[in-house]
Amino acid sequence: MDSASKALEKTDVKLPWREKFGWATGDFAQNLIYTTISTYLLFFYTNVYGLPAADAATMFLVVRLIDAINDPIVGTIVDKHTTRWGKYRGWLLYMSIPLAVLAMLCFHVPNVGAMGKLVYAYVTYVGLSVIYTTVNIPYGSLNAAMTRNNKELVSMSSVRMLLANLGSLAVSFGVPIFVKMISGGHYSGVQSQSGWFWTMVIYGIAGAAILIFCFSQSVERIKMAPEQESSVKVSDLYHQLVINGPLRTLAIFFIITFGLMSVVNSVGAYYMTYNAGNAGMMQWYNLLGTLPAFIVVPITPWLNRKIGTQWLMQGSLGLAVIGFLIMYAVPATNLTWTFIGRTIEAAGIILSTGFQWALVPQAITYGEWKSGKRENGIINAVIGFFFKFGMALGGVVPGYVLAAYGFVANHQQTARSLAGIRMTTTIIPIIVTVLAMVVFAFYRLTDEKVEKMNEEIAARHAAE
């Protein structure tokens, strides 16, 4: 065996199931916290906390603008420094508890007057977003430091998405139940404030504990050379965007898909409460948004091998469009067909947005092949900024649409405001999903190309 083959063999490893599962629990933990934020925070701010919809939407936008500054800085710090526990995994240990605490504070309602409440909301939400970045970027970088084996990375992504959706299920189905149970049957209004806060306490503690477990189970094998580490700088983020075509495509794709998910998740509570007139079915509507994951995610590696990256992604997005069209064609009060449409669109979204994470290590490998530096943190900072920007749009769009159509929280809605909710639930997602299909058509990497790049990178390292 030549030196290049030996170098590749050390990092192109098949991981034990325990390690894959342990790493994947990190996304389960993050979803317990951040999916609660992305799914319910807008509803909490308007219907429980007492903020006008436009003010809440503006805050979502401001937080993402702060992320635009924060993400490159965090990505650079992560790539430039190594903790006692490794370059990436140590962050999960250090930042898990601060993340949980700030999530709890976001769902606390202080008695400080209208302006004081607005300031408090900004401070806690900005703080949460900053701390989340210090967990999410290292976690997203960790898999590419565990193995170069592309099949293993797709498999890891599938396990990750399975557990991530299990976390989303615990949030979408469990949060309404816990809130009502703790607050004496109330889900909206001032009577539900204690229910929201203590529910987030439960989810925050669980999330922090599981992040620490993820830290304990993960192993970093691919190291950045000291001279590469010392040369990392913020401008590398922009350099990667210039030289890395697959990264540019994924970045735009992540904006669109996370915007899509945020719109769909945040408007569901309004759709079931007002258009369907059946808030009691909200947890079932949310459940159907997650349940298809347990069918489509396990077959993702098989589908990728059979039909390839492009057909897998385009087919899943097309499936989502069909589901949204069904929901548009029937009134929300027709729960049978509404739930059928919800299940179909959720299956398509889950398949596409789950698989997209398996492509990030491909972009990392491409960047290393082009530049000679394996900048996991920098590239995940790029992805992190763009998917958070998508989440911002997903939070801003429903808030502004609701405001424009005359939505008033905890009141009987006009026909106009109901039309705004319906449009945000169906028409806007259809447009966004078609746009995602167009963008992804420009993604050119295949598994075979990535394997060849890994071989060339290993040959370079052996020669050095």
Steps between C-alpha positions, in 0.01 A plus 500: 500500500650838400521799735200675340280195553616474861423867561150460355439179696558675834219748438276320247358281778176314562362619832349275769125541545552628855704792371257587221210494743689697764588775251145506359348561845647851478238601245225342711618719789520817291153438358351470847611858552515675165203333333293622793633848423444484123156337525342680794688822578306717252170363633625547859602861434168597337248293700663462842775759544292779345719635217337631180565265207701764309727567800568129541575463128741794509681347796544172310666697219728696735618181671601353165691815407698459822562139397651631177778649712516225761515187284827578312666598829394178673597286200845660495550456875398134479740422214782709646503349851493153648334438839624252757247253359567552130431767242123454489361271768618713796255773403208262557615454858568866574196662339217251561387647832513870389290401196236336719486791745450762229227289338315496832536877535350551152173350626491703823263800510646779720277759666682805361250683279460496123836656410683299765349180364611587147857568619501178705381301198780646285770433760399141571435404137826657379687329784344165416588534132865587577541204738321266259764583238778388736327160523364456149815584300729263698235228493449536126877489450555191712385230256750613234772463766393144586536336155560573131289203389215649296271199549555524874425873492170437319420227753589734788278767350210254482540403866531868585183589313312211658589624846454865400148421389442303819598820682263698279227248577561545873462875444212515253284245682627541855523877549124571464423215741750618763394864468133418552571253780716746695280807440168333578380445144610834353714524187462869421465822700647606834363190674743283303821690591610259773429204272729632227784583740506169688461304179816668370674421830427131445615505139806713576629270774448194280675669206806600704537150647484334157753745350743394773432135409573582134831653606593184688434266205664683208861449382696744282739324258571760232724772639584840356876551469636765744619723215151485344337573836710809557423634152120487535334842482152644459565582135532126430121489516478727198790322332314169530191657347709621206681172425237250615214472250321213683509707820341798324218282370445339840506838674218635282316170529521513881352852503203374302441171683534644850278791401248244376516296820472808721195629312329161513581442867417847631167539318361158596376616840307786338361277223354244738381756755326739263449347152418149616334636814641207695798590720459166676625322186819706486724232649370250242566743217851548639543126545428438131771755419756270664363146479601434134865531608490152646418361155699720260820564698607133542471443124695814405841324455333233284322763289825690457676187372213410264404833344780741590513838666311709242206264452468445874486872577278603209256214560463577870440871432242410234324283759482798734336712228230233453424509873469879508272492194268255677483729803427797275223314319300413813367716785691474826188370670523184288743342743530169312641652181684775688685231694565296184650805332697580814647148510602507132665842512676409825640180345648700213644775720648254750666293228654800324603701806640191670710399202639851453710459815681202348622735225679745734801264550518475121537878480766482774694241299466707183632806686797299632568365151500855357677691779703240691323590828222290657305784661206320660411790729525764229280307259246417770500871591406575139222242513398619847469861392294414194265256672446750783429767241244261353351450846483877538306531177280216616424692818472840334269399215216355714523787747478770235234314299287459813540871578423601141182290497372645828571215741412577864610243758236327718211647298256377238681537167361676194469326164797705386727389785394137447598536133842628608554199726390262223729663245794473739421133561469392135575749220822646640647151575418384145688794350797451733518124433506548122778757546696240702467252211644752255794588725597140575520420128837683511654258755755293304683282753445123503621228737749383238652848461536537878674162533749599230568831681567314826753279323679803354503674841646189665770482231596863569521437875715189443733699275534770767 
